[in-house]
Structures are given as C-alpha cells and as structure tokens.
Amino acid sequence: MFTLRIPNKGPRRRAVSFVMVGVTLFILLGMASLTVDVGMLYRARDEAQAAADAAAMAGAWKLLDNERLKSDPNMTAVISAARTAAIEMAARNKIINTSPSLSASISNDANSDSDIIVGYLSDPDNNPSEPLSTADPDQFNTVRVRVRRDAQHSSPIDLFFAGIFGRLTADISAEAYATFKDGVVGYKVDDTTGNADLLPLALKVTAWNNLLSGTFTSGDNYTYNAATGAVTAGPDGIKELNLYPGGGASQLPSGNFGTVDVGNPNNSTADLSRQIRYGVNEDDLAYFGGELVLGPDGTVALNGDTGLSAAIKDDLTAIKGLPRAISLYSSVTGSGNNSVFSVVGFVGIRIMDVKLTGSMSSKRVIIQPAYVVDDSAMTGPGSGPSYFVYTPVHLVR
C-alpha cells in the first residue's frame, strides 16, 4: 500500500515567524518612540507659546508705567522695564523643565531677529499683517516676544528615541504680540466690564493741550507713589493743572471747566457723588441708548454746569491718587446748570489735591496726567482724540 509522506516543515516556519515578529516589534518600537518624541515636541511647542504669551503681556503692561509720562522722548527707561519684565516672565514659564532665555539686547529693529521688540500697531485687532513700527517711541503700544529653544537659546530639545534614526535634538520656537489700544471714543458698560472709570468732569481741550505742551501748568508740587497709592507733597516729574476755578488758573478764560451729566440731564449732586466714587454704571449710559460715544463728527453733547459744588469735595478726596478719565470739550453754550458741552475726547488723570472751601483764590482741584486702563472703553481706528485712556493689554498674534 502506497503512503504519501509530507515533510515536517515546523522548524522552518517557526524561524520565519520569529523574523516577522522581530521586524514587527522593531517597527512598533520605532512608531512608539516616534510617538513619544512627537508628543514631547508638541508639549514643548505649547509651553513655548505660553511663555511667549506671558512674556509679551508682562512687557506690554510695563509700557503703561507712569515713567512714560515723564520727560524721556526715547522712552529709554520704559522700554528697558518692558524688556526686563518680558525676560523675567519668560523665565518663569519652563519649556520641558528648562527656563527659556531671552536676550536683553537693546536693539529695537522690527526687522531684526531680536527676542524682544517694542513698537506700535495702529489696528492690531483687525489687521494681523500690519508690520510693527518702531519709528515713534511716543506711540509704542505693543511688545513682540520670540521664545526659542535652540543652540543659541537655552539649548535645543533632547529627543529620547529619534536617535535611532540619527536625530538627537530638535529646535522649537514661538512668537506672541501683546498690545493695548488707544483712540478711545466712548464707553459701554455691561456685566463683563464693570463701571466706567469716567468722572462727570469736563476740561476744555485747549487747557489740556497747554498742560501737555508746558505752555501753562500749575507746576509740579505733588508726587504719586505707585507702590503705596499715596499722594504726598513734592515733585515727581509730571506737570499738574488746577481744574478749578477757571479750568487751570485765573489767567485762563472762564468756562474751561465744569461738571457734566453722564446720563440724565436732571442728575442730582447725589448722582455726581456716586459716579465720582464708583464710576458710571449701565443705568447711566442707558440714557444714551446704552453707550456714550462720539458721533460721526467726533463730538457728543453733554448737559452740565460750569460751576463746581463744594458738596462733592469729600468724593473727590476719596479717589485722590486713583486713575480716572475726564471729558475734553471744545466749546460750551449756555451758562450755569443750563450749559451744554461739546465733548471731543477723553483723557486719563489722577486727582492730587482738593480744596473747595474758603476764598475763590484758595480753591483747587489739582490733577496730573495718568494712564487709565478701562474694560468699558470703546476704541476707534488710529490714535483717536483721547489721551492716556486705553483698553486692557491683550494678545493679538
């Protein structure tokens, strides 16, 4: 009887299987290692972006320092403070357990590869391709920060498994722009903004311009201490103006100063007191349809009074040293509490001293320019009609 014998190929098959398993494991190991390294690089990139964002924000806030109001046309001290703040903040945000290192180079060429550039953007929220201008330090509102991990910046990122494929390190980078907007044209209060830091006071624009130019001031007799919030006697390098009487001094024409009704024209002294202490609220602005804003001709009419009641002395004293905004007006019609002010903009100030009793010559409401950051502020394109009033610092790129 014929019997067919089939050769035993078991050992050969086992050998082939071992090879296939080995190749598969190598591929899986390579894929796993690639996944680990890629995941780490994604983490590094996210951490670098967080560091750049925080550094740019810290630097931009320093541009709103009171030092900027002093005599320094090149803003040397302010730019240096912005750079220092950006460097320190970046170092607090580690990238794969290593603090990024930013160069403190003083070069401020927007076309350079510098880590920190301070400049100006005219329309940061609507024009993402606008180049950063460094032409006029007086306009600077933006800080650009580049955070990197490479051979020149805190060393590149070490890879764990990619060395199998000949790649031992990787470079990463991130960039951020932080800015604040000027060109404030009005105010809108809602649940997210809080009350507007706008006082029911108005100053003639020519008197304000005289203060800025140094044509007429009340001197420099008071100092604001940013660390303590206190106002004391003595100069601090920022010129002052006596609002009342006469919107600056008796040498100025009458009608340079007054109180305005930010809301119903029948506002009482109690309303003025509340607005001085706590700001303009949503109900106040409901009278204007929900927002107080300059019209197409760049003005808005507010009823008011060319005088100043001694009844609000305590209220003005209560906010001494705090940054607040007042209205600028170009002209006024009528007289007394029938006056109508043509408001053309808003300016940031702080009250330094108040005295509303005694003879007219001894009365005073001393102010100095100050930076005011207000969530309720509304902006328009360009530099606008306002001074020293801004929206909060925010990231735009």
C-alpha positions in Angstrom: 0.0 0.0 0.0 1.4 3.3 -1.1 1.7 6.0 1.7 2.3 9.7 1.0 4.6 11.3 3.4 4.5 15.1 4.0 7.8 16.6 5.1 7.9 18.2 8.5 8.4 22.0 8.0 7.7 23.1 11.5 11.1 24.3 12.4 11.4 26.4 9.2 8.0 28.0 9.8 9.0 28.9 13.3 12.1 30.6 12.1 10.2 32.7 9.6 7.7 33.6 12.3 10.5 34.7 14.6 11.9 37.0 11.9 8.5 38.5 11.2 7.8 39.1 14.8 11.2 40.7 15.2 10.6 43.1 12.2 7.1 43.9 13.5 8.5 44.7 17.0 11.1 46.9 15.5 8.5 48.8 13.5 6.2 49.1 16.5 9.1 50.2 18.7 10.0 52.8 16.1 6.5 54.0 15.9 6.2 54.2 19.7 9.5 56.1 20.0 8.3 58.5 17.3 5.1 59.0 19.1 6.9 59.8 22.4 9.2 62.3 20.8 6.5 63.9 18.7 4.3 64.2 21.8 7.1 65.8 23.7 7.7 68.3 20.9 4.0 69.2 20.9 4.3 69.8 24.6 7.4 71.9 24.2 5.7 73.9 21.5 2.7 74.6 23.7 4.9 75.5 26.6 7.0 77.9 24.4 3.8 79.6 23.2 2.6 80.0 26.8 6.0 81.5 27.7 5.9 83.9 24.8 2.3 84.9 25.5 3.0 85.6 29.2 6.3 87.5 28.4 4.6 89.7 25.8 1.8 90.5 28.1 4.2 91.4 31.0 6.2 93.6 28.7 3.2 95.4 27.3 1.8 96.2 30.7 5.1 98.0 31.6 4.5 100.4 28.7 1.7 101.8 30.8 4.0 102.8 33.6 3.9 106.3 34.9 7.6 106.8 34.0 6.3 107.2 30.4 4.7 110.5 31.4 8.0 112.0 32.3 10.5 113.7 30.1 12.1 110.9 28.1 11.4 111.3 24.4 13.1 107.9 23.5 11.3 106.1 26.3 14.6 104.5 27.3 13.6 103.7 30.9 10.2 102.4 29.9 11.5 100.2 27.1 14.1 98.8 29.4 11.5 98.0 32.0 9.3 96.3 29.4 12.3 94.1 28.3 13.1 93.2 31.9 9.5 92.2 32.6 9.4 90.1 29.5 12.6 88.3 30.3 11.6 87.6 33.9 8.2 86.3 32.9 9.5 84.1 30.2 12.0 82.5 32.7 9.0 81.6 35.0 7.4 79.5 32.2 9.6 76.5 31.7 9.9 74.5 28.4 10.4 70.8 29.2 11.8 71.7 32.6 14.2 74.4 31.3 13.6 78.1 31.6 13.8 79.9 28.2 16.5 82.6 27.9 15.6 85.8 26.2 18.3 88.2 25.0 18.4 91.6 26.8 19.8 93.2 23.6 18.8 96.9 23.3 18.4 96.6 19.5 14.8 97.5 18.6 14.8 97.0 14.9 11.4 95.5 13.9 13.1 93.6 11.0 15.8 92.1 13.2 15.8 88.6 14.8 15.7 90.1 18.3 13.9 88.3 21.0 12.0 91.4 22.2 10.8 94.3 20.0 8.8 97.2 21.3 6.7 99.1 18.8 3.4 100.4 17.6 0.4 98.8 15.8 -2.4 101.1 14.7 -5.1 98.5 14.2 -3.9 95.3 15.9 -7.3 93.6 16.2 -8.3 93.9 12.6 -5.0 94.0 10.6 -3.0 90.9 11.5 -0.4 91.6 8.8 0.3 95.1 9.9 4.1 95.5 10.4 5.3 96.6 13.8 6.5 100.2 13.6 9.4 101.4 15.8 9.6 104.9 14.3 8.0 106.9 17.1 8.6 105.7 20.7 5.8 108.1 21.9 3.3 105.8 20.2 4.6 102.4 21.4 1.7 100.1 22.4 3.0 96.6 21.6 5.6 94.1 22.7 6.6 91.3 20.4 8.4 88.3 22.0 10.1 85.3 20.4 10.8 82.4 22.7 13.2 79.7 21.4 15.0 76.5 22.4 17.9 76.1 20.1 21.7 76.2 20.2 21.7 79.9 20.9 18.7 79.9 23.4 18.9 77.6 26.3 19.8 74.6 24.1 17.6 72.5 21.8 15.1 69.9 23.0 16.7 66.5 23.6 14.9 63.6 21.9 14.7 60.2 23.5 14.3 57.7 20.7 14.7 59.6 17.5 18.5 58.9 17.8 17.7 55.5 16.3 17.1 57.5 13.1 20.0 59.8 13.6 18.1 62.7 15.1 19.2 63.7 18.6 17.7 67.1 19.2 15.1 69.5 17.8 14.7 73.3 17.8 11.3 74.9 18.7 10.1 78.5 18.8 7.0 80.6 19.4 6.1 84.2 18.9 3.5 86.5 20.6 2.3 90.1 20.2 0.6 91.8 23.2 -0.9 95.3 22.8 -3.3 97.8 24.2 -5.5 100.1 22.2 -5.8 103.8 22.3 -8.2 106.0 20.3 -10.9 105.8 22.9 -14.1 107.2 21.5 -16.6 106.3 24.2 -17.8 103.9 26.9 -20.1 100.9 27.1 -20.9 99.2 30.4 -22.1 95.7 30.8 -21.8 92.7 33.1 -18.3 91.9 31.9 -16.7 95.4 32.1 -17.7 96.8 35.4 -18.5 100.5 35.8 -16.6 103.0 33.6 -13.8 104.9 35.3 -15.2 108.2 33.9 -15.7 111.2 36.2 -18.5 113.6 35.5 -16.0 116.4 34.9 -15.0 118.2 31.7 -12.0 120.3 30.8 -11.5 122.5 27.7 -9.2 120.8 25.2 -7.0 123.9 24.9 -6.3 123.9 28.6 -5.3 120.3 28.4 -3.1 120.9 25.4 -1.4 123.8 27.3 -0.7 121.4 30.1 0.9 118.8 27.8 3.0 121.4 25.9 4.1 123.1 29.1 2.6 126.4 28.0 0.6 126.6 31.2 0.7 124.3 34.2 0.3 124.7 38.0 3.8 123.4 38.5 4.9 120.1 39.9 4.1 120.1 43.6 2.8 116.6 44.3 4.1 113.0 44.0 2.1 109.8 43.4 3.7 106.7 44.8 2.7 103.7 42.7 3.8 101.2 45.4 1.6 102.7 48.1 -1.0 104.6 46.2 -0.3 107.7 48.3 -0.1 111.3 47.2 2.5 113.4 49.0 4.0 116.9 48.7 7.0 117.2 46.4 7.7 117.0 42.6 7.6 113.7 40.7 8.4 115.0 37.2 4.8 115.1 35.9 3.2 118.6 35.4 -0.1 119.4 37.1 -3.1 121.5 36.4 -5.6 123.2 38.7 -9.0 122.4 37.2 -10.9 124.8 39.4 -11.5 127.7 39.3 -11.1 128.7 35.7 -10.1 125.4 34.3 -6.4 125.9 35.2 -6.0 129.4 36.8 -7.3 132.8 36.8 -5.2 133.7 33.8 -7.2 131.3 31.6 -10.6 132.4 30.3 -13.7 131.3 32.2 -15.6 128.3 31.0 -12.6 126.0 30.8 -14.0 123.5 33.3 -17.3 122.1 34.5 -19.3 119.1 35.7 -21.3 117.2 33.0 -24.3 114.9 33.2 -23.2 111.5 32.2 -26.7 110.3 31.9 -30.0 112.0 32.6 -29.7 115.9 32.4 -31.6 116.0 35.7 -28.7 114.4 37.5 -28.5 115.4 41.2 -25.5 116.1 43.4 -26.0 112.6 44.7 -25.6 111.2 41.2 -22.4 113.1 40.7 -21.1 111.8 44.1 -21.9 108.2 43.2 -20.2 108.5 39.8 -17.1 110.0 41.3 -16.7 107.3 43.9 -18.0 104.2 42.0 -17.9 105.1 38.3 -20.5 105.4 35.6 -22.9 102.5 35.5 -25.1 100.7 32.9 -28.2 102.6 34.0 -26.4 106.0 33.5 -25.5 105.0 29.9 -29.0 103.8 29.2 -29.9 107.4 28.7 -27.7 107.5 25.6 -29.0 104.2 24.3 -26.5 102.0 26.2 -23.3 103.7 25.3 -21.7 107.2 25.4 -19.8 107.6 22.2 -18.5 110.4 20.0 -20.7 110.8 16.9 -19.6 110.8 13.2 -18.5 114.4 13.6 -16.2 113.5 16.5 -18.4 115.1 19.2 -21.1 114.3 21.7 -23.2 116.9 23.6 -23.5 116.7 27.3 -25.5 118.9 29.6 -23.7 120.2 32.6 -22.7 123.1 34.8 -19.8 125.5 34.5 -19.5 125.6 38.3 -18.4 123.1 40.9 -20.3 122.4 44.1 -18.4 122.1 47.4 -20.7 119.2 48.2 -18.5 116.8 46.1 -15.3 117.7 47.9 -15.3 114.6 50.0 -16.0 112.4 47.0 -13.1 113.9 45.0 -10.8 113.5 48.0 -11.9 109.8 48.4 -10.5 109.0 44.9 -7.3 111.0 45.3 -4.4 109.2 43.6 -6.6 106.8 41.6 -6.5 106.8 37.8 -9.7 108.2 36.3 -10.8 109.7 33.0 -12.5 113.1 32.3 -14.0 114.5 29.2 -12.4 117.1 26.9 -14.7 119.6 25.3 -14.1 122.1 22.5 -16.9 124.6 23.2 -19.8 125.3 25.7 -23.1 127.0 25.1 -25.4 128.4 27.8 -24.4 129.2 31.3 -24.7 127.7 34.8 -26.6 124.5 35.0 -28.1 125.1 31.5 -24.7 124.7 29.9 -24.1 122.2 27.0 -20.6 120.9 26.5 -19.4 119.7 23.1 -17.2 116.7 24.2 -14.4 115.7 21.7 -12.5 113.1 23.7 -11.4 111.7 27.0 -8.2 111.9 29.0 -6.6 110.0 31.8 -5.8 111.9 35.0 -5.4 111.4 38.8 -6.5 113.9 41.4 -3.6 115.1 43.5 -5.3 117.6 45.9 -8.7 119.1 46.6 -9.8 122.2 48.4 -13.3 123.6 47.7 -13.8 125.8 50.7 -12.6 129.3 51.6 -12.0 132.1 49.1 -12.2 131.5 45.4 -8.4 132.1 45.0 -7.7 129.3 47.5 -9.9 126.7 45.9 -8.3 124.0 43.9 -8.7 120.6 42.2 -5.2 119.6 41.2 -4.8 116.9 38.6 -1.9 115.4 36.7 -2.0 113.1 33.6 -2.2 109.4 34.4 -2.7 106.2 32.5 -6.2 104.7 32.7 -7.0 101.2 31.6 -10.7 100.6 31.3 -12.6 97.5 30.2 -15.6 99.6 29.3 -13.6 101.9 27.0 -14.6 101.8 23.3 -12.0 102.5 20.6 -11.9 103.6 17.0 -9.2 103.3 14.4 -6.0 105.3 14.6 -4.7 107.3 17.6 -8.1 109.0 18.1 -9.0 112.1 20.1 -8.2 110.8 23.6 -5.0 110.8 25.7 -3.8 108.2 28.2 -7.0 106.1 28.2 -6.6 102.6 26.9 -8.2 99.2 26.7 -6.5 96.4 28.7 -3.4 94.6 27.4 -4.3 91.6 25.3 -2.8 89.2 22.8 -3.3 89.8 19.1 -0.9 87.4 17.4 
